[in-house]
């Protein structure tokens, strides 16, 4: 069966510091991978998605970047965090074309101080 | 811009009552999904509907896809405190290249 691991679960970082959140998927090959950000109690904002190694699509301009160095690894990064980068970040995968059901990691609560 | 409008945004009811959450759009969806999310965790897929008029049941939850595939509803019968959570609908369209479009969510609280 497929599993998705996302870490860390919580992170407190100072303004201006770098960020690296990692997500790995097991049990599937060539999945679509996604990074979302979620405001408290609200819907999801798609940040990046990837359909293959090295292929990254950005949905919104921002202080963040994403990379996919391996088939089942997706990394969210920033060189210098802003206060506005605080939020709940979710990684997800899908492998069913057209329907695109998403399966999520546990999320990372990022607080920039 | 393709939107999925979800209503109500917030619902607080007593245990044992029934409720319905709606997800509406002007776009036609190839599929629509419902997710449930608890605080501090990722959303969990409840159901996927793909055929206009389709009805799916998951214990006390009934999901319906509109005949025109532009809307969907989630009905909970005899709600229980364990149903508390954030319910999200999401749909895929050809115009979105089948990337999911998300509703803003319905925060549901079931009081014992």
gemmi code that builds the backbone of each chain (N, CA, C; Angstrom):
import gemmi

chains = {
    "A": [
        ("UNK", (0.844, -1.185, 0.000), (0.000, 0.000, 0.000), (0.888, 1.246, 0.000)),
        ("UNK", (0.275, 2.338, -0.425), (1.029, 3.575, -0.546), (1.035, 4.341, 0.771)),
        ("UNK", (2.144, 4.973, 1.046), (2.241, 5.820, 2.228), (2.966, 7.097, 1.855)),
        ("UNK", (2.694, 8.138, 2.602), (3.347, 9.426, 2.383), (3.880, 9.921, 3.715)),
        ("UNK", (5.107, 10.365, 3.697), (5.747, 10.860, 4.909), (6.134, 12.312, 4.698)),
        ("UNK", (5.789, 13.130, 5.656), (6.102, 14.554, 5.582), (6.689, 14.968, 6.923)),
        ("UNK", (7.793, 15.676, 6.864), (8.396, 16.133, 8.118), (9.134, 17.451, 7.936)),
        ("UNK", (9.302, 18.213, 9.054), (8.858, 17.884, 10.404), (7.372, 18.213, 10.591)),
        ("UNK", (6.817, 17.818, 11.700), (5.413, 18.103, 11.991), (5.223, 19.556, 12.408)),
        ("UNK", (6.156, 20.085, 13.144), (6.100, 21.490, 13.541), (7.489, 22.096, 13.403)),
        ("UNK", (7.496, 23.389, 13.133), (8.760, 24.080, 12.919), (8.596, 25.537, 13.284)),
        ("UNK", (9.526, 26.042, 14.084), (9.555, 27.465, 14.412), (10.880, 28.006, 13.898)),
        ("UNK", (10.782, 28.991, 13.009), (11.977, 29.518, 12.374), (11.999, 31.037, 12.460)),
        ("UNK", (13.181, 31.633, 12.620), (13.256, 33.104, 12.630), (13.123, 33.665, 11.224)),
        ("UNK", (12.643, 34.889, 11.166), (12.586, 35.606, 9.888), (13.982, 35.651, 9.266)),
        ("UNK", (14.041, 35.406, 7.966), (15.313, 35.470, 7.261), (16.067, 34.168, 7.213)),
        ("UNK", (15.603, 33.178, 7.936), (16.288, 31.877, 7.935), (15.800, 31.042, 6.751)),
        ("UNK", (16.574, 30.025, 6.356), (16.149, 29.159, 5.249), (15.146, 28.107, 5.719)),
        ("UNK", (14.489, 27.490, 4.739), (13.491, 26.466, 5.029), (13.688, 25.286, 4.098)),
        ("UNK", (13.497, 24.094, 4.658), (13.454, 22.896, 3.830), (12.469, 21.915, 4.447)),
        ("UNK", (11.375, 21.677, 3.735), (10.393, 20.669, 4.145), (10.464, 19.530, 3.152)),
        ("UNK", (10.440, 18.313, 3.670), (10.611, 17.160, 2.801), (9.394, 16.240, 2.851)),
        ("UNK", (9.126, 15.653, 1.707), (7.989, 14.751, 1.565), (8.432, 13.566, 0.715)),
        ("UNK", (8.125, 12.361, 1.173), (8.449, 11.173, 0.375), (7.227, 10.263, 0.306)),
        ("UNK", (7.094, 9.603, -0.810), (5.981, 8.691, -1.047), (6.543, 7.293, -1.273)),
        ("UNK", (5.852, 6.308, -0.754), (6.256, 4.915, -0.954), (5.094, 4.132, -1.548)),
        ("UNK", (5.426, 3.122, -2.332), (4.405, 2.215, -2.818), (3.766, 2.605, -4.126)),
        ("UNK", (4.297, 3.627, -4.804), (3.775, 4.021, -6.100), (4.918, 4.577, -6.930)),
        ("UNK", (4.740, 4.572, -8.233), (5.775, 5.097, -9.126), (5.226, 6.252, -9.935)),
        ("UNK", (6.099, 7.234, -10.169), (5.761, 8.410, -10.974), (4.453, 9.074, -10.555)),
        ("UNK", (4.293, 9.329, -9.262), (3.062, 10.021, -8.846), (3.132, 11.498, -9.185)),
        ("UNK", (1.983, 12.135, -9.261), (1.934, 13.595, -9.221), (2.126, 13.995, -7.755)),
        ("UNK", (2.929, 15.036, -7.538), (3.191, 15.486, -6.171), (2.800, 16.947, -6.020)),
        ("UNK", (2.319, 17.301, -4.848), (1.765, 18.637, -4.612), (2.244, 19.193, -3.270)),
        ("UNK", (2.427, 20.510, -3.250), (2.565, 21.251, -2.002), (1.407, 22.237, -1.919)),
        ("UNK", (0.704, 22.194, -0.766), (-0.392, 23.110, -0.490), (-0.066, 23.901, 0.774)),
        ("UNK", (-0.702, 25.058, 0.881), (-0.693, 25.811, 2.131), (-2.148, 26.039, 2.521)),
        ("UNK", (-2.402, 25.950, 3.836), (-3.772, 26.069, 4.326), (-3.827, 27.086, 5.449)),
        ("UNK", (-4.702, 28.077, 5.294), (-4.971, 29.009, 6.379), (-5.854, 28.294, 7.400)),
        ("UNK", (-5.819, 28.758, 8.627), (-6.504, 28.084, 9.734), (-7.973, 27.819, 9.414)),
        ("UNK", (-8.358, 26.544, 9.434), (-9.747, 26.161, 9.250), (-10.331, 26.441, 7.884)),
        ("UNK", (-9.479, 26.650, 6.913), (-9.986, 27.027, 5.592), (-9.498, 26.075, 4.510)),
        ("UNK", (-9.778, 26.426, 3.262), (-9.446, 25.560, 2.143), (-7.962, 25.577, 1.819)),
        ("UNK", (-7.623, 24.854, 0.777), (-6.227, 24.643, 0.409), (-5.815, 25.546, -0.758)),
        ("UNK", (-4.621, 26.069, -0.660), (-4.039, 26.858, -1.749), (-2.904, 26.045, -2.351)),
        ("UNK", (-3.032, 25.718, -3.633), (-1.968, 24.968, -4.295), (-0.761, 25.863, -4.529)),
        ("UNK", (0.401, 25.421, -4.062), (1.638, 26.186, -4.244), (2.434, 25.656, -5.443)),
        ("UNK", (2.698, 24.363, -5.450), (3.496, 23.742, -6.513), (2.940, 22.353, -6.805)),
        ("UNK", (3.121, 21.928, -8.052), (2.867, 20.526, -8.354), (3.907, 20.037, -9.338)),
        ("UNK", (4.098, 18.727, -9.340), (5.125, 18.111, -10.169), (4.587, 16.821, -10.763)),
        ("UNK", (4.784, 16.676, -12.073), (4.337, 15.461, -12.748), (5.499, 14.517, -13.010)),
        ("UNK", (6.727, 14.937, -12.660), (7.873, 14.057, -12.862), (9.135, 14.687, -12.299)),
        ("UNK", (10.207, 13.914, -12.288), (11.484, 14.384, -11.748), (11.896, 15.664, -12.459)),
        ("UNK", (12.236, 16.669, -11.672), (12.719, 17.927, -12.223), (11.660, 18.809, -12.839)),
        ("UNK", (10.404, 18.357, -12.863), (9.317, 19.133, -13.459), (8.478, 19.767, -12.350)),
        ("UNK", (8.539, 21.095, -12.259), (7.841, 21.821, -11.209), (6.986, 22.901, -11.849)),
        ("UNK", (5.722, 22.960, -11.435), (4.839, 24.041, -11.847), (4.456, 24.839, -10.617)),
        ("UNK", (4.571, 26.157, -10.737), (4.252, 27.045, -9.625), (2.906, 27.701, -9.883)),
        ("UNK", (2.044, 27.666, -8.886), (0.708, 28.222, -9.049), (0.607, 29.678, -8.625)),
        ("UNK", (1.431, 30.077, -7.675), (1.377, 31.452, -7.185), (2.797, 31.970, -6.969)),
        ("UNK", (3.038, 33.253, -7.320), (4.369, 33.822, -7.051), (4.558, 33.968, -5.550)),
        ("UNK", (5.733, 33.657, -5.079), (5.928, 33.676, -3.632), (7.412, 33.561, -3.309)),
        ("UNK", (7.651, 33.486, -2.022), (8.995, 33.415, -1.479), (9.486, 31.975, -1.385)),
        ("UNK", (8.767, 31.046, -1.982), (9.076, 29.637, -1.832), (9.449, 29.028, -3.172)),
        ("UNK", (10.135, 27.888, -3.106), (10.447, 27.122, -4.313), (10.285, 25.651, -3.996)),
        ("UNK", (10.205, 24.837, -5.035), (10.061, 23.398, -4.841), (11.011, 22.670, -5.769)),
        ("UNK", (11.378, 21.476, -5.350), (12.239, 20.643, -6.186), (11.828, 19.188, -6.047)),
        ("UNK", (12.106, 18.434, -7.104), (11.801, 16.999, -7.099), (13.052, 16.277, -7.592)),
        ("UNK", (13.964, 16.010, -6.662), (15.229, 15.388, -7.056), (15.106, 13.900, -7.375)),
        ("UNK", (14.107, 13.246, -6.818), (13.861, 11.835, -7.087), (12.372, 11.630, -7.357)),
        ("UNK", (12.035, 10.494, -7.919), (10.658, 10.232, -8.349), (9.656, 10.413, -7.222)),
        ("UNK", (10.010, 9.987, -6.010), (9.048, 10.005, -4.923), (9.454, 10.943, -3.800)),
        ("UNK", (10.217, 11.987, -4.139), (10.667, 12.957, -3.149), (10.338, 14.357, -3.633)),
        ("UNK", (9.730, 15.136, -2.751), (9.323, 16.496, -3.098), (9.748, 17.399, -1.953)),
        ("UNK", (10.435, 18.494, -2.290), (11.008, 19.355, -1.258), (10.507, 20.773, -1.453)),
        ("UNK", (10.096, 21.395, -0.371), (9.676, 22.797, -0.377), (10.748, 23.609, 0.338)),
        ("UNK", (11.191, 24.683, -0.302), (12.321, 25.435, 0.241), (12.071, 26.922, 0.214)),
        ("UNK", (12.861, 27.606, 1.029), (12.937, 29.056, 0.966), (14.344, 29.468, 1.368)),
        ("UNK", (14.864, 30.509, 0.742), (16.189, 31.004, 1.116), (16.102, 31.914, 2.331)),
        ("UNK", (15.007, 32.696, 2.380), (14.836, 33.626, 3.497), (13.361, 33.709, 3.845)),
        ("UNK", (12.979, 33.184, 4.988), (11.581, 33.156, 5.385), (11.067, 34.547, 5.765)),
        ("UNK", (9.792, 34.773, 5.445), (9.073, 35.976, 5.835), (8.031, 35.595, 6.878)),
        ("UNK", (7.570, 36.581, 7.635), (6.511, 36.317, 8.608), (5.282, 35.727, 7.919)),
        ("UNK", (5.010, 36.214, 6.717), (3.821, 35.776, 5.980), (3.917, 34.342, 5.476)),
        ("UNK", (5.071, 33.714, 5.625), (5.213, 32.307, 5.219), (4.666, 31.349, 6.282)),
        ("UNK", (4.323, 31.880, 7.436), (3.742, 31.026, 8.481), (2.461, 30.390, 7.970)),
        ("UNK", (2.254, 29.130, 8.362), (1.035, 28.443, 7.930), (1.172, 26.950, 8.080)),
        ("UNK", (0.152, 26.257, 7.584), (0.117, 24.795, 7.635), (0.380, 24.295, 6.227)),
        ("UNK", (1.466, 23.566, 6.043), (1.886, 23.103, 4.724), (1.601, 21.617, 4.585)),
        ("UNK", (1.014, 21.279, 3.462), (0.617, 19.900, 3.216), (1.211, 19.399, 1.910)),
        ("UNK", (1.757, 18.198, 1.973), (2.233, 17.509, 0.786), (1.195, 16.462, 0.409)),
        ("UNK", (1.006, 16.234, -0.883), (0.032, 15.242, -1.326), (0.524, 14.565, -2.598)),
        ("UNK", (-0.015, 13.374, -2.840), (0.290, 12.668, -4.080), (-0.997, 12.172, -4.728)),
        ("UNK", (-0.915, 11.959, -6.034), (-2.016, 11.333, -6.745), (-1.434, 10.545, -7.899)),
        ("UNK", (-2.149, 9.490, -8.312), (-1.654, 8.717, -9.452), (-2.774, 8.214, -10.341)),
        ("UNK", (-3.956, 8.790, -10.175), (-5.089, 8.351, -10.972), (-5.446, 9.479, -11.945)),
        ("UNK", (-5.126, 9.337, -13.216), (-5.359, 10.428, -14.171), (-6.823, 10.860, -14.208)),
        ("UNK", (-7.038, 12.107, -14.493), (-8.365, 12.714, -14.659), (-9.073, 12.871, -13.315)),
        ("UNK", (-9.211, 11.804, -12.568), (-9.881, 11.888, -11.272), (-9.004, 12.600, -10.261)),
        ("UNK", (-7.705, 12.244, -10.250), (-6.701, 12.956, -9.451), (-7.002, 12.999, -7.962)),
        ("UNK", (-7.476, 11.913, -7.383), (-7.692, 11.870, -5.935), (-6.375, 12.127, -5.224)),
        ("UNK", (-6.434, 12.965, -4.187), (-5.219, 13.366, -3.494), (-5.116, 12.650, -2.151)),
        ("UNK", (-3.887, 12.244, -1.826), (-3.612, 11.594, -0.548), (-2.534, 12.415, 0.149)),
        ("UNK", (-2.834, 12.820, 1.365), (-2.051, 13.845, 2.038), (-1.133, 13.290, 3.116)),
        ("UNK", (-0.046, 14.013, 3.327), (0.784, 13.792, 4.489), (0.153, 14.419, 5.720)),
        ("UNK", (0.852, 14.313, 6.840), (0.300, 14.807, 8.097), (0.390, 16.326, 8.235)),
        ("UNK", (1.171, 16.953, 7.377), (1.257, 18.405, 7.432), (2.399, 18.903, 8.312)),
        ("UNK", (2.835, 20.126, 8.022), (3.861, 20.805, 8.825), (3.327, 22.161, 9.241)),
        ("UNK", (3.300, 22.373, 10.540), (2.889, 23.691, 11.056), (4.147, 24.549, 11.157)),
        ("UNK", (4.258, 25.553, 10.292), (5.418, 26.446, 10.265), (5.056, 27.777, 10.900)),
        ("UNK", (5.833, 28.170, 11.884), (5.673, 29.481, 12.511), (6.967, 30.258, 12.317)),
        ("UNK", (6.852, 31.383, 11.646), (8.017, 32.241, 11.443), (7.942, 33.368, 12.467)),
        ("UNK", (9.005, 33.524, 13.239), (8.978, 34.502, 14.338), (10.020, 35.615, 14.151)),
    ],
    "B": [
        ("UNK", (-12.223, 32.197, -14.135), (-11.738, 31.505, -12.945), (-12.748, 30.454, -12.516)),
        ("UNK", (-12.281, 29.242, -12.311), (-13.184, 28.184, -11.886), (-13.246, 28.171, -10.372)),
        ("UNK", (-14.458, 28.130, -9.838), (-14.646, 28.154, -8.407), (-15.540, 27.027, -7.976)),
        ("UNK", (-15.290, 26.563, -6.761), (-16.183, 25.639, -6.090), (-16.667, 26.349, -4.841)),
        ("UNK", (-17.944, 26.668, -4.811), (-18.486, 27.373, -3.670), (-19.087, 26.373, -2.702)),
        ("UNK", (-18.601, 26.409, -1.478), (-19.029, 25.452, -0.490), (-19.857, 26.184, 0.561)),
        ("UNK", (-20.967, 25.558, 0.970), (-21.812, 26.179, 1.985), (-22.454, 25.113, 2.865)),
        ("UNK", (-22.727, 25.447, 4.128), (-22.316, 26.683, 4.785), (-20.816, 26.650, 5.121)),
        ("UNK", (-20.279, 27.784, 5.497), (-18.869, 27.824, 5.902), (-18.684, 27.223, 7.281)),
        ("UNK", (-19.714, 27.371, 8.108), (-19.624, 26.896, 9.488), (-20.987, 26.356, 9.910)),
        ("UNK", (-20.976, 25.248, 10.642), (-22.216, 24.636, 11.085), (-21.985, 23.983, 12.438)),
        ("UNK", (-22.831, 24.366, 13.384), (-22.738, 23.786, 14.729), (-24.116, 23.263, 15.107)),
        ("UNK", (-24.234, 21.963, 15.329), (-25.530, 21.365, 15.611), (-25.398, 20.369, 16.758)),
        ("UNK", (-26.535, 19.922, 17.253), (-26.568, 18.955, 18.334), (-26.443, 17.526, 17.789)),
        ("UNK", (-25.874, 16.693, 18.606), (-25.781, 15.263, 18.281), (-27.177, 14.727, 17.952)),
        ("UNK", (-27.255, 13.905, 16.903), (-28.523, 13.301, 16.519), (-29.249, 14.031, 15.400)),
        ("UNK", (-28.871, 15.280, 15.144), (-29.516, 16.036, 14.065), (-28.932, 15.632, 12.712)),
        ("UNK", (-29.668, 15.983, 11.660), (-29.211, 15.752, 10.293), (-28.674, 17.052, 9.712)),
        ("UNK", (-27.793, 16.945, 8.726), (-27.261, 18.140, 8.090), (-26.860, 17.844, 6.655)),
        ("UNK", (-26.809, 18.916, 5.879), (-26.359, 18.802, 4.491), (-25.370, 19.919, 4.186)),
        ("UNK", (-24.287, 19.555, 3.533), (-23.276, 20.500, 3.072), (-23.291, 20.491, 1.555)),
        ("UNK", (-23.145, 21.681, 0.964), (-23.270, 21.810, -0.484), (-21.975, 22.315, -1.115)),
        ("UNK", (-21.797, 21.900, -2.353), (-20.630, 22.290, -3.136), (-21.150, 22.612, -4.541)),
        ("UNK", (-21.017, 23.877, -4.963), (-21.625, 24.301, -6.223), (-20.628, 25.015, -7.124)),
        ("UNK", (-20.848, 24.884, -8.416), (-19.973, 25.538, -9.380), (-20.738, 25.773, -10.683)),
        ("UNK", (-20.210, 26.656, -11.494), (-20.749, 26.841, -12.836), (-20.007, 25.968, -13.847)),
        ("UNK", (-18.966, 25.309, -13.383), (-18.161, 24.444, -14.251), (-18.647, 23.006, -14.163)),
        ("UNK", (-18.381, 22.271, -15.208), (-18.692, 20.839, -15.235), (-17.449, 20.073, -14.798)),
        ("UNK", (-17.629, 19.169, -13.857), (-16.499, 18.429, -13.310), (-16.477, 16.991, -13.821)),
        ("UNK", (-15.293, 16.506, -14.129), (-15.147, 15.105, -14.514), (-15.234, 14.206, -13.290)),
        ("UNK", (-14.902, 14.743, -12.149), (-15.030, 14.001, -10.898), (-15.078, 15.000, -9.759)),
        ("UNK", (-15.643, 14.573, -8.645), (-15.696, 15.433, -7.476), (-15.448, 14.568, -6.250)),
        ("UNK", (-14.687, 15.126, -5.317), (-14.310, 14.359, -4.135), (-14.677, 15.131, -2.879)),
        ("UNK", (-14.919, 14.377, -1.805), (-15.126, 14.939, -0.485), (-14.039, 14.427, 0.443)),
        ("UNK", (-13.493, 15.363, 1.247), (-12.451, 15.042, 2.213), (-12.895, 15.525, 3.590)),
        ("UNK", (-12.369, 14.860, 4.604), (-12.575, 15.292, 5.983), (-11.212, 15.507, 6.629)),
        ("UNK", (-11.101, 16.621, 7.339), (-9.822, 16.965, 7.957), (-10.020, 17.279, 9.427)),
        ("UNK", (-9.163, 16.709, 10.265), (-9.164, 17.025, 11.689), (-8.017, 17.996, 11.954)),
        ("UNK", (-8.110, 18.780, 13.024), (-7.086, 19.801, 13.307), (-5.687, 19.198, 13.377)),
        ("UNK", (-4.746, 19.844, 12.706), (-3.362, 19.415, 12.761), (-3.033, 18.207, 11.911)),
        ("UNK", (-3.986, 17.766, 11.091), (-3.742, 16.605, 10.230), (-4.075, 16.938, 8.783)),
        ("UNK", (-3.644, 16.070, 7.873), (-3.984, 16.263, 6.479), (-5.391, 15.787, 6.174)),
        ("UNK", (-6.007, 16.324, 5.112), (-7.340, 15.848, 4.714), (-7.305, 14.374, 4.332)),
        ("UNK", (-8.417, 13.685, 4.591), (-8.546, 12.273, 4.254), (-9.696, 12.121, 3.275)),
        ("UNK", (-9.438, 11.439, 2.191), (-10.452, 11.230, 1.162), (-11.596, 10.373, 1.702)),
        ("UNK", (-12.825, 10.877, 1.532), (-14.018, 10.112, 1.930), (-14.620, 9.379, 0.737)),
        ("UNK", (-14.796, 10.115, -0.364), (-15.488, 9.529, -1.508), (-15.134, 10.287, -2.779)),
        ("UNK", (-15.242, 9.593, -3.907), (-15.124, 10.210, -5.225), (-16.373, 9.862, -6.019)),
        ("UNK", (-16.976, 10.865, -6.655), (-18.119, 10.627, -7.538), (-17.731, 11.092, -8.939)),
        ("UNK", (-18.151, 10.321, -9.930), (-17.737, 10.621, -11.300), (-18.898, 10.663, -12.286)),
        ("UNK", (-20.037, 10.109, -11.939), (-21.174, 10.023, -12.859), (-22.281, 10.955, -12.417)),
        ("UNK", (-22.838, 11.744, -13.357), (-23.942, 12.629, -13.018), (-25.090, 11.862, -12.391)),
        ("UNK", (-25.622, 12.381, -11.257), (-26.718, 11.712, -10.566), (-26.279, 10.617, -9.605)),
        ("UNK", (-25.002, 10.375, -9.556), (-24.479, 9.275, -8.714), (-24.703, 9.568, -7.235)),
        ("UNK", (-25.084, 8.528, -6.501), (-25.249, 8.606, -5.057), (-24.383, 7.527, -4.420)),
        ("UNK", (-23.592, 7.942, -3.441), (-22.772, 6.966, -2.707), (-23.039, 7.123, -1.217)),
        ("UNK", (-23.049, 5.993, -0.526), (-23.276, 6.021, 0.914), (-22.089, 5.426, 1.643)),
        ("UNK", (-21.739, 6.097, 2.746), (-20.653, 5.651, 3.601), (-21.194, 5.735, 5.019)),
        ("UNK", (-21.760, 4.616, 5.492), (-22.421, 4.560, 6.801), (-23.497, 5.642, 6.870)),
        ("UNK", (-23.362, 6.635, 7.738), (-24.392, 7.668, 7.883), (-24.189, 8.841, 6.917)),
        ("UNK", (-23.186, 8.760, 6.059), (-22.907, 9.837, 5.108), (-23.417, 9.455, 3.727)),
        ("UNK", (-24.136, 10.375, 3.091), (-24.631, 10.164, 1.737), (-24.113, 11.283, 0.854)),
        ("UNK", (-23.482, 10.900, -0.233), (-22.895, 11.851, -1.170), (-23.653, 11.776, -2.486)),
        ("UNK", (-23.932, 12.943, -3.052), (-24.638, 12.972, -4.325), (-23.922, 13.896, -5.290)),
        ("UNK", (-23.827, 13.477, -6.539), (-23.267, 14.282, -7.615), (-24.430, 14.749, -8.472)),
        ("UNK", (-24.506, 16.038, -8.766), (-25.607, 16.555, -9.546), (-25.672, 15.968, -10.946)),
        ("UNK", (-26.865, 15.965, -11.497), (-27.060, 15.383, -12.829), (-26.153, 16.033, -13.879)),
        ("UNK", (-25.966, 17.341, -13.755), (-25.130, 18.077, -14.714), (-23.666, 18.090, -14.323)),
        ("UNK", (-23.328, 17.432, -13.246), (-21.948, 17.348, -12.747), (-21.372, 18.729, -12.432)),
        ("UNK", (-22.242, 19.634, -11.926), (-21.767, 20.956, -11.520), (-21.868, 21.150, -10.014)),
        ("UNK", (-22.481, 20.217, -9.313), (-22.667, 20.397, -7.889), (-22.700, 19.052, -7.189)),
        ("UNK", (-22.529, 19.126, -5.871), (-22.537, 17.907, -5.069), (-23.009, 18.251, -3.655)),
        ("UNK", (-23.510, 17.252, -2.969), (-23.929, 17.457, -1.580), (-23.457, 16.299, -0.717)),
        ("UNK", (-23.274, 16.618, 0.539), (-22.918, 15.635, 1.562), (-23.972, 15.721, 2.653)),
        ("UNK", (-24.681, 14.647, 2.889), (-25.725, 14.607, 3.913), (-25.278, 13.658, 5.015)),
        ("UNK", (-25.359, 14.138, 6.250), (-25.041, 13.294, 7.396), (-26.316, 13.075, 8.201)),
        ("UNK", (-26.620, 11.837, 8.456), (-27.797, 11.464, 9.240), (-27.379, 11.171, 10.673)),
        ("UNK", (-28.165, 11.698, 11.612), (-27.904, 11.439, 13.039), (-26.450, 11.712, 13.387)),
        ("UNK", (-26.052, 12.966, 13.218), (-24.658, 13.348, 13.418), (-24.176, 12.985, 14.824)),
        ("UNK", (-22.894, 12.640, 14.880), (-22.250, 12.277, 16.135), (-21.035, 13.164, 16.360)),
        ("UNK", (-20.617, 13.335, 17.621), (-19.438, 14.181, 17.885), (-18.211, 13.784, 17.073)),
        ("UNK", (-18.079, 12.518, 16.741), (-16.956, 12.058, 15.932), (-16.986, 12.558, 14.497)),
        ("UNK", (-18.111, 13.134, 14.075), (-18.208, 13.708, 12.728), (-17.609, 15.111, 12.675)),
        ("UNK", (-17.292, 15.662, 13.822), (-16.712, 17.009, 13.875), (-15.448, 17.078, 13.037)),
        ("UNK", (-15.324, 18.156, 12.266), (-14.135, 18.332, 11.441), (-14.372, 19.343, 10.345)),
        ("UNK", (-13.373, 19.501, 9.492), (-13.479, 20.376, 8.333), (-13.741, 19.503, 7.114)),
        ("UNK", (-14.833, 19.769, 6.421), (-15.194, 18.996, 5.235), (-14.879, 19.830, 4.001)),
        ("UNK", (-14.124, 19.236, 3.090), (-13.665, 19.915, 1.885), (-14.143, 19.166, 0.657)),
        ("UNK", (-14.648, 19.911, -0.324), (-14.930, 19.298, -1.612), (-13.859, 19.755, -2.604)),
        ("UNK", (-13.594, 18.925, -3.577), (-12.592, 19.235, -4.601), (-13.008, 18.555, -5.890)),
        ("UNK", (-12.768, 19.232, -6.993), (-13.165, 18.662, -8.274), (-12.118, 18.870, -9.341)),
        ("UNK", (-12.168, 17.988, -10.338), (-11.240, 18.064, -11.463), (-12.022, 18.368, -12.739)),
        ("UNK", (-11.494, 19.273, -13.553), (-12.119, 19.610, -14.828), (-11.087, 19.521, -15.937)),
        ("UNK", (-11.586, 19.385, -17.143), (-10.683, 19.361, -18.288), (-9.976, 20.707, -18.405)),
        ("UNK", (-10.699, 21.793, -18.133), (-10.103, 23.129, -18.253), (-8.984, 23.346, -17.234)),
        ("UNK", (-9.060, 22.689, -16.100), (-8.005, 22.832, -15.092), (-6.899, 21.813, -15.327)),
        ("UNK", (-6.946, 21.168, -16.489), (-5.984, 20.098, -16.785), (-6.041, 19.028, -15.710)),
        ("UNK", (-7.221, 18.861, -15.146), (-7.517, 17.858, -14.133), (-6.780, 18.080, -12.818)),
        ("UNK", (-6.231, 19.293, -12.633), (-5.722, 19.638, -11.310), (-6.922, 19.982, -10.435)),
        ("UNK", (-6.887, 19.584, -9.185), (-8.040, 19.750, -8.314), (-8.309, 21.217, -7.998)),
        ("UNK", (-9.580, 21.565, -8.060), (-10.073, 22.861, -7.606), (-10.754, 22.607, -6.277)),
        ("UNK", (-10.424, 23.428, -5.262), (-10.886, 23.152, -3.905), (-11.935, 24.160, -3.447)),
        ("UNK", (-12.914, 23.651, -2.722), (-13.827, 24.526, -2.004), (-13.132, 25.064, -0.761)),
        ("UNK", (-13.736, 26.084, -0.141), (-13.129, 26.738, 1.027), (-13.346, 25.949, 2.309)),
        ("UNK", (-14.225, 24.942, 2.265), (-14.413, 24.089, 3.431), (-15.615, 24.460, 4.272)),
        ("UNK", (-16.161, 23.462, 4.959), (-17.241, 23.636, 5.929), (-16.744, 23.113, 7.266)),
        ("UNK", (-16.702, 24.006, 8.238), (-16.281, 23.588, 9.573), (-17.511, 23.106, 10.320)),
        ("UNK", (-17.523, 21.830, 10.678), (-18.678, 21.209, 11.304), (-18.346, 20.857, 12.750)),
        ("UNK", (-19.221, 21.297, 13.654), (-19.078, 20.952, 15.072), (-20.359, 20.259, 15.513)),
        ("UNK", (-20.207, 19.068, 16.065), (-21.347, 18.319, 16.581), (-21.236, 18.308, 18.107)),
        ("UNK", (-22.211, 18.931, 18.743), (-22.178, 19.055, 20.197), (-22.879, 17.865, 20.852)),
        ("UNK", (-22.267, 17.264, 21.853), (-22.897, 16.109, 22.519), (-24.091, 16.530, 23.361)),
    ],
}
model = gemmi.Model(1)
for chain_id, residues in chains.items():
    chain = gemmi.Chain(chain_id)
    for i, (resn, *xyz) in enumerate(residues, 1):
        res = gemmi.Residue()
        res.name, res.seqid = resn, gemmi.SeqId(i, " ")
        for name, pos in zip(("N", "CA", "C"), xyz):
            atom = gemmi.Atom()
            atom.name, atom.element = name, gemmi.Element(name[0])
            atom.pos, atom.b_iso = gemmi.Position(*pos), 0.0
            res.add_atom(atom)
        chain.add_residue(res)
    model.add_chain(chain)
structure = gemmi.Structure()
structure.add_model(model)
structure.setup_entities()
